[in-house]
Amino acid sequence: MNLAAKKMLLVFADLTDTWRDEPLHDAIVRLLERQGLAGATVVAGIMGFGRHRLIHRKGLFGMVDEKPVTILCIDDEAKIMAVVPLVYPMVKEGILVIQDVQVVVGVT
């Protein structure tokens, strides 16, 4: 088993958040791809709350209010740190987290 020390960028936002008239998660994933990062995944949450203490979840008749969304990206520290100044101004209400991770390489 091979382990590789990497950094993970997590962006917590709402599904309804936008950046220049497009969904924020789309804009961030496209930015990460253009910057050559290894990959990114967007995960939609079913319930959550933030600093405003308002719980977001599926509402009446299945309508969704500001459903939480998380964007995950794992790569070398230098690449993650290089994109943080680009992603930071895009996120107005959410948060960015940088975390150390150990990636298991060569899993079959």
PyMOL commands that set and color helices and strands:
alter all, ss='L'
color gray80, all
select helices_A, chain A and resi 24-34+60-62+77-90
alter helices_A, ss='H'
color red, helices_A
select strands_A, chain A and resi 2-14+18-19+22-23+41-44+47-48+56-57+68-75+95-105
alter strands_A, ss='S'
color yellow, strands_A
deselect
rebuild
show_as cartoon
